[in-house]
């Protein structure tokens, strides 16, 4: 594939997040001028403040859209449609959207963005499975560190995907030709239950880690107990429960098709996270 050689500026939204940080690092290493969009530091970009989107997009040729908190959230359709219109008006050539695998609401957002950017902007979508890094950098990391985490996933298996693999796919879709209109579904190479994940996390960390399955309602109550507003806690718990009901319990070949290699296994990813100096 032909790589873009004349592009200088790339907007990376949510640039302090799991994928945004990795995408920004990879692009900078390749010599791109990266606008690291975030609510503080770098380029000001806040999904809750539309007035920050236009200035961040102005003069950028490429853009990575990682919406916070999730494409299934209320208002996401309107937000990404507005972002798309601004991107097209600013002359952005390519947009890559991070989406969720098996999320009907996310598919509606994808279509809204596709319509908004029109035919003048190349759009690619990367639909990702549940991140390995949710256990080591995200909401479950505190429980893992304490030796026990709860989640409303029962005994369902998930093909957890390494955020580094996701970032590599995003960068390829941004910088290589041939991805316009593509939808890349990315996952890890095997199905892993949350109980198995706990065992492999424990082995990597050198301590016992236990998974405790809970109901959607109990998980919502736990989130509220941590200070999350009750409506948001209920929505988030419901989202997790709906995504982990078994309909995503299959692996994809997205990483192999885009990168020409196998995705990193869950065990290898968590070993890297807990390696000396890794900071997990």
C-alpha positions, 0 to 999 in steps of 0.5 A: 500500500502507498503511504501518505508522504505529504501529510504533516498534521494529524488530529488525535482526539482523546489523546490521553486515552488508551488508544489515543496515546498509543496512536499519537506516539506512533504517528510522532515516531513516523514524523507526523505533526500530531495535535494531541487533542485533550481537555487539558494540555496539548491541543484543546479538544473536549467532546462535551465542548463543540466549540473546541472541535473546529480550531483543533481540526483547522489545517489538519489533513488526518483525524482519529476520532475516539469518542468519550465516553462511548458511541452508545452514549446519548448524544453521540450521533449528533456529536459525531455528525457535527464533528464530521461536518467540521472535518469536511469543511476544514479540508481533512482528507481521512478520518478513522473512527474507533467504534465498538464491536457488536454495538447497534448504537455505535453502528448508527453513529458510524453511519451518521459520521459517514453521511456528515463527511460526505464523499470528499473525506475517506472514512475508515472504522475500527471496531474493537473488542474489549481491551486487555488494558481495561484490566491494567490501565482502566476501570478494572485495574484497581480491583486487579491490584487489590486481588479481586474485581467484579463485573457483570459478565458471568461466564461469557468469553471475550476475544480481548484485544490489545490496545497496541494492536488497535493503535497499529491498525488505526495508524495503518488506516490513517497513513496507508491507502486502501482503507476508505470505506473499510470497517475493520473488526479487531480482536485478540486471537482466542476467547477468554472468560473473565475467570480465565483472565483473572488467572492469567492476570494473577500469573503475570502479576505474581499474586492471586487475582479473583473474578467475582461475577455480579448482576447488572444492578449490583454493578451499577450500585457499585459504580454509584458507590464510587461516586458516579451519578446513578443514571450514568452508573445504570447506563454504563452497567447496562452497556457492559451487560449488553456487550458481554451477553455472548454475541461477541464471543468469536474472534476476527481476522481484522488485525491479520488482514490489516497488519499481516501478523497475528494479534497479541494474545491476552497472556502476552499482553498482561505479561508485558503490562506487569513486566518490571518498569512497565508501571502496571 
